[in-house]
Amino acid sequence: NGTAANSTLSANGSFGTYPVNAVADPYDFATFNLTNINPLLVTTTVDNGNNSSPTTGSLRAAIVYANSHSGSTITFSSSVTGTITLAGSELPQITANVTITGLGAAHLAVSGGHTNTVIGSRVFDIANGATAAISGLTIEDGQSPGNGTLEGLSGGGIRNEGTLTLTDVTVANSISDEGGGIANFGNLTLTDSTLTGN
């Protein structure tokens, strides 16, 4: 009859897609799907370089969320393989405690996009006071910003001022004035990890 009703739906805490039936009277009804997305599950290799409005399902979006939910664990859908290439800016600085669990260094890479002809971005930056555990990733082709400061001139692949543990991680082909692969100013533990070509 041309009228509309307003309603508020609350997710039950379980991630997934659920059918919803809405009935106003015996003759007015609608059926649609309500999707409760897991903000810590990376479902795409796409990156838009925008920390304020990151691509839904991206690693960038997951880090933005994790920074406001300390103790989070970021995981990757099994369909996310190959390379996540950053779109012109490094990932958000990790400022909270987080675990990032990849699919294996041989299966998934995060690239800063640096080549001989293209200026790239640093990949990861762990802030003072944050604790991060990263596993099962290749971190490659990173490049520090090079803005004349110690922060800008160090750490092409990773810059760490917090507590960082790398397990089954390869850091490769990254450049910087100091610490091409990793510039460590905090506590760093490497287990079954490889640094090469930095």
Secondary structure, DSSP 8 states (H G I E B T S, - for coil): ------------S--EEEEEEEEEETTEEEEEEEEE--TTEE------S-SSS--TTSHHHHHHHHHTSTTEEEEE-TT--EEEE--SS----B-S-EEEE-S-TTTEEEE----SSS-----EEE-TT-EEEEEEEEEES-B---SSSHHHHB-SSEEESSEEEEEEEEEES-B-SB-SSEEESSEEEEES-EEE--
